Amino acid sequence: MNIPKIQNFSSAIIIDSFIEEYLSYDKLRMICGQDDISKVKYLEIVVDTTEQSLGNLGDKMPSLTQLKLNNSTLSSIRDLGTSLKRLKVLWLSRCNLHDLDGILAFPNLVELYLSFNYINDISPLVVLDKLEILDLEG
């Protein structure tokens, strides 16, 4: 996708515009099959965050409690942002993750699926008091 270069605007504005277009309200409505995505509790998508973040997904979908991103390409868990406060179940299997940086943004996680990644240190999970299920297969 070509991002038009706009003079006299900061690159942050251009990047924010690109992120908004990547998972716009219209695109999310189409994926979910619902007009009011603010009430959606479960979302399953495959994304590539190497060039864009999903940082504003929680603002668009504040009721989201389950997010399945299996087989996605994530640079870091930080790419999910900090706005998914209600998230209770997170699937990140086969996402090419090497660490758990950013996992603290999800204090309400009850289930976390991290199978078939490259994670060596799970110590950041110690602060997730509500975590009951952890899948580290492979």
C-alpha positions as CSV (number, residue, x, y, z in Angstrom):
1,M,0.0,0.0,0.0
2,N,1.4,3.4,-0.9
3,I,1.3,6.1,1.7
4,P,1.0,9.5,0.2
5,K,3.7,11.9,1.4
6,I,2.1,15.0,3.0
7,Q,4.3,18.0,3.5
8,N,4.2,20.0,6.7
9,F,2.8,17.0,8.6
10,S,4.8,14.8,11.0
11,S,5.5,11.2,10.1
12,A,3.5,10.2,13.2
13,I,0.3,11.5,11.6
14,I,1.0,9.6,8.4
15,I,1.7,6.4,10.3
16,D,-1.4,6.8,12.4
17,S,-3.4,7.2,9.2
18,F,-1.9,4.0,7.8
19,I,-2.7,2.1,11.0
20,E,-6.3,3.4,10.9
21,E,-6.7,2.3,7.3
22,Y,-5.1,-1.2,8.0
23,L,-7.9,-2.1,10.5
24,S,-10.4,0.6,9.9
25,Y,-13.9,0.6,11.5
26,D,-15.3,-0.5,8.1
27,K,-12.9,-3.3,7.7
28,L,-13.5,-4.5,11.3
29,R,-17.3,-4.3,10.7
30,M,-16.8,-6.5,7.6
31,I,-14.6,-9.0,9.5
32,C,-17.0,-9.3,12.4
33,G,-20.2,-9.1,10.4
34,Q,-21.6,-6.5,12.8
35,D,-22.3,-2.8,12.5
36,D,-21.6,-2.1,16.1
37,I,-18.1,-3.4,16.7
38,S,-18.0,-1.8,20.2
39,K,-20.0,-4.8,21.5
40,V,-17.9,-7.5,19.9
41,K,-16.3,-9.8,22.5
42,Y,-14.4,-12.3,20.2
43,L,-12.1,-11.5,17.3
44,E,-10.1,-14.0,15.2
45,I,-7.7,-12.5,12.6
46,V,-4.3,-13.0,11.1
47,V,-2.2,-9.9,11.0
48,D,1.4,-8.7,10.3
49,T,2.5,-6.1,12.7
50,T,6.0,-5.7,11.3
51,E,4.9,-2.4,9.6
52,Q,1.9,-1.4,11.7
53,S,0.7,-1.7,15.2
54,L,-2.7,-2.8,16.5
55,G,-2.4,-0.3,19.3
56,N,-5.9,1.3,18.8
57,L,-7.8,-2.0,18.5
58,G,-9.1,-1.8,22.0
59,D,-10.4,1.7,21.5
60,K,-12.4,0.5,18.5
61,M,-13.5,-2.7,20.3
62,P,-13.7,-1.9,24.0
63,S,-15.8,-5.1,24.8
64,L,-13.2,-7.5,23.4
65,T,-12.5,-10.3,25.8
66,Q,-11.0,-12.9,23.5
67,L,-8.5,-12.2,20.7
68,K,-7.1,-15.0,18.5
69,L,-4.1,-14.0,16.4
70,N,-2.6,-17.5,15.7
71,N,-0.3,-17.6,12.7
72,S,0.2,-13.9,12.7
73,T,3.5,-12.1,12.4
74,L,4.1,-10.0,15.5
75,S,7.3,-8.0,16.2
76,S,6.3,-7.9,19.8
77,I,3.3,-8.2,22.1
78,R,3.7,-4.5,22.5
79,D,2.2,-4.2,19.0
80,L,-1.2,-5.0,20.5
81,G,-1.1,-1.7,22.4
82,T,-2.4,-1.0,25.9
83,S,-6.1,-0.5,25.2
84,L,-7.3,-4.1,25.4
85,K,-8.0,-3.9,29.1
86,R,-10.9,-6.4,29.2
87,L,-9.0,-9.1,27.3
88,K,-9.2,-12.4,29.2
89,V,-8.2,-14.9,26.5
90,L,-5.3,-14.3,24.1
91,W,-4.1,-16.8,21.4
92,L,-0.6,-16.0,20.0
93,S,0.4,-19.4,18.7
94,R,2.9,-19.5,15.9
95,C,3.4,-15.7,15.9
96,N,7.3,-15.8,15.8
97,L,7.5,-14.2,19.3
98,H,10.9,-14.2,21.1
99,D,9.9,-12.6,24.3
100,L,6.9,-11.4,26.4
101,D,7.6,-7.7,26.4
102,G,4.3,-5.9,26.7
103,I,2.3,-8.7,28.3
104,L,1.8,-6.6,31.4
105,A,-0.7,-4.5,29.4
106,F,-3.2,-7.4,29.8
107,P,-3.6,-7.7,33.6
108,N,-7.0,-9.5,33.3
109,L,-5.7,-12.5,31.2
110,V,-7.1,-15.8,32.4
111,E,-5.9,-17.9,29.4
112,L,-2.8,-17.3,27.3
113,Y,-1.8,-19.5,24.4
114,L,1.8,-19.1,23.2
115,S,2.6,-22.4,21.6
116,F,5.2,-22.8,18.9
117,N,7.0,-19.5,19.5
118,Y,10.6,-18.8,20.5
119,I,10.1,-17.6,24.1
120,N,12.9,-18.5,26.6
121,D,11.9,-16.4,29.6
122,I,8.4,-16.6,31.0
123,S,9.2,-14.6,34.2
124,P,7.1,-11.6,33.1
125,L,4.0,-13.8,33.5
126,V,4.5,-13.9,37.3
127,V,2.5,-10.6,37.7
128,L,-0.6,-11.9,35.9
129,D,-2.5,-12.9,39.0
130,K,-5.6,-14.0,37.2
131,L,-3.8,-16.3,34.7
132,E,-5.1,-19.9,35.0
133,I,-4.2,-21.5,31.7
134,L,-0.9,-21.2,30.0
135,D,0.0,-23.1,26.8
136,L,3.7,-23.2,25.9
137,E,3.8,-26.3,23.8
138,G,6.6,-26.5,21.4
